Amino acid sequence: MPSARKINEAAIVFRRAVPDDAETLLEFARRTYYETFAAMNTPENMQAYMASAFTLPQFKAELSDPAAVFLLAEVDGHLRGYAKLRADKAPECVTADAAVELVRFYIDQPWQGSGLASAMMEACLTEAKAGGFKTMYLGVWEKNLRAQAFYHKWNFVRVGEHTFQMGDDPQLDWWMMRSLST
């Protein structure tokens, strides 16, 4: 069910994505991913990764995955942020039971610093708890210091690392996790 919250006098509506959101979500996801990582990666590596991860067939498949939930944050009917949660086998370093992965978490640049990211994280934690999960984990690039600081603020702690393949560049991502009871 959609829920609403006010931030800076703007009404934010949180809702689960549906298949009809695929094209809008894809455009938003491509743009926010590019804005976040293009300056720190080669154009060739960005293109190679985005050509496989950000396609309409890929997003339609992800939206129809019963193990995944996309949460959208909208203001006046416009997408301003999204997150993807997915129940899957956790990496070995995530030692807690009933874990769900926060696969993606992106906020539109003009809304960064507005409180929307915190409201979105609250929505993700609520969604995960409602799904019966006890732990949330995520991967974050070792060079994405802003995201790391945000996740630390939300009680995520580093528990391991893995390789994230960006084109031909093997990058180091940290696994972070937190209990949903805190």
N, C-alpha and C positions, 0 to 999 in steps of 0.2 A: 504494500500500500504506500502511496506517496505520503511523505511527511514534509512539513514546511518549517522553516526557521528564518528569523530575520537577522541580517548582518548589515550593519551600516545602513539601516532603513530599507534594505532590499530584501524581498521575500525569496528565500531559497527553497526550492522544491526538490526533494530527494525522491527518486523512484527507481525501480528496477527497469533496465532496458528490455525492450521487446524486439523481435525480429525486424519490425518496420523501422527501427532506429539504426540499422546497419550502415546506411550511407552517411548519415549525419555523424554518427559515432566514428566511422572510419576517417572522414575529413578532419574532425577534431583531433583524433588520436594521432594521425599523421602530422598535423601541424604542431601540436604540443610536443610530440617526441622530437621532431626536427628542431624546434626552438630550444629544447632542453639540451640536446646533445651535438648539434651540428658544429658548434664552435670548437669542440674538443675532439672531433673525429674528421677523417679525410672525407671529402665528398664521395669518393668511390666506396668506402666502407659504409657510409650512411645509405647510399643508394642500394648497395647489395643487401643490407639488412632490411631496409624498408620495402624493397621489392618482394621479399618473401613474407614478412610479418604484417604488412599493412596493405592487404588486398581485400577487395570485397568478398571473394569466396572464403578467405581466411576469417574475416569478421563474422560472416554469416554462420560459419561452422562454430566459431567460438560462442556466438550468441545462442546457438542451439544445443550446446554442450550442457547436459543436465548437472554436471559437477561444477559449473561456473555460474556466477552471478555478477552482472555488471550493474553498478549503482551510478546513476546520473544525477548531477547537480545542475538545476536549471534556474535561471533568473529571467522572468518575463518571457518564458518559453524558449530561451536561448541556452544552449549547453555551455556551462562554465567550468565543469570539472567532471571527472569520471574515475571510477575505481573498478577493478576486477578482482573478485575473490574466486578461488578455485580449490575444491577439496580433491586432494591427490596424495600420493605417497610422499611424505616429507623426507628431506635429506636426513642422513644419519645423525648429523649434528643437532637436529631438532629432536630432542629427547622426550618431549612431552606427548601425551596422548591427545587424540581428537584435535589435530592441528589443521588449520586452513591457511592457504597461501594468499597473501595480498600480492597479486601478480602485477598489477598496474595501479598507479595512483598519480593522476595529473590534474593540475589546476591551470586554467587559462591565465596567461601572464598578467593581464590587467587586474585579476582577482587575487594574485598572490599577495600575501600580507594583509588581506582583508578579514581574515578569520574563516574564510571558506574552507581552507585545508583542514582546520581543526574541526569544523562542523562535519566535513566529509569523513574524517577519521572516526568521529563519534558514530556516524551512520554505519561505517564499516564494522566497527566493534559491536554495535547493536545487532547488525545483520548476522555476524558470526556467532554471537551468543544465542540468538534466536534459532540458528541452525544446529545448536547443540555442541559447538566447538568450544574447546577449553584453552586453545593456544592459537596465536596468529604468528606467521613468519613471513619473511620477504627477503628478496635479494636487492641489494643496492650497490651501485658502482663505487669502487673505492675512491674515485675522483669526484663524486657527487656530494660535496661537503654540505651543501644546503639541505639536501634530502636526509643525510645522516643526522644532522642536528635536529631536524624535525622529528625523525623517528626516535632519537634519544629522548626528546621531550615527552614522547608518548610511551616511554618505558620499554622500548625495544633495546635489546642488548645483542652485541655481536656474538655469534656462536660458531661460525665457520666461514668458509669461503668456497667459491666455485668459479669456473671459467664461463664467461659469457662471450660468445663468438659474435663480434661486430665485423661483418665482412671477413677480411683476412686478418683481423686484429683480435687475438685472444685477450680479453680484458678480465681483470679480477673483480668479482662481485663478492660482497660480504653477505652471508646469511645472518639475519637478525630475527629475533623472536621475542614474544612477550606473552605472559599469561593474560587470559581474558578476565580473570577474577580480580585484577588490580585496578 
